[in-house]
Amino acid sequence: METLKVAASSNPNAVAGAIAGALESAGIVEVHAIGAGAVNQAVKAIAVARRLIEREGEPEIKVVPGFIDLEIGGEVKTGMRFIIQR
């Protein structure tokens, strides 16, 4: 399963393309986002990816949100994890 990391400065359209590509190749992708801005961009990207996939005539995607603890610079931070699958 591919893991994509989204930042507050990430372009939602670019992330959506990465999500759609990962879903096409593996059928499942995990998206990580830490902070309100990053979560906002991730949710926008998932919405755009959903639209892209539906336009191709594919079935809807399933998104399972959850929390994840990640160590960054020796410090543990809580972020959001979205598991996306066809």
N, C-alpha and C positions, 0 to 999 in steps of 0.2 A: 504494500500500500504506500502510495506516495504521500509525503507530508509537505504542505505549503505553509509558509510563514508569512503572515500579512502584517504590515506596519501601517501606522496612521497616514504615512505618505504614499502608500501603495495606490496604483491606479486600478480602480475596480474593474475596468474593462479588460485590462491585461490579466488580472487575477482570474476573471471569469473565463478568459480563453484558456488559461492554464488548468482551471477546474474542468472545463469541457474536454480538453485534451486528455487529462488524466482519467476521466470517466470513460472516454472512448477506448483507451488502451487497457485500463485495469478494471473499470467498473466501480471503483471505490477510491476515494481520496479523503485525506484528513487535512483540515485547515486549522492552524493555530493563530490566535490573536491575543496580544496582551495590551490592555488599556482601552479606554472608551473609543478613542479615535480609530484604533486598529479593528476593534469589533465592528464599528460602524462601516468601515471599508469592506470588511469580510462579508457582512450581511448584504451590502449592496452588490458585491461581486457574485454572491450565491444567487441573488435575484436575477442578475443579468445572465448568468450561466443557465439558469432554469429557462429563461426566455430563448436563449440560443438553442438549447437542446430540444425544446418543444417545437421550434420552427423547423427543425430537421425531421420532425415526425416521430421522434423517439418518445418513449413513455416518460412520465414525470419522474423527477428525482426525489429521493427521500433524504431528509436532513435530520441528524440527531445531534442536538447541542449538548454540551456538558462542560465541566470545569477541568482544568489541568494545571498541575504545579510544575513549573519549569525553573531550572537553576540558571541564572544569568549573572555573570560576574561574581560568583560565589554567594549570591543572594537568591532565595527561593521566591518566585513570584507566581501568583495565580492568574491564569488566563482562561480564555474560552477555547473550547475545541469543538469543531463541527465535523462530524463524520457524514460524508455525502456519498450516496450510492444510487445506482440505477434501480 
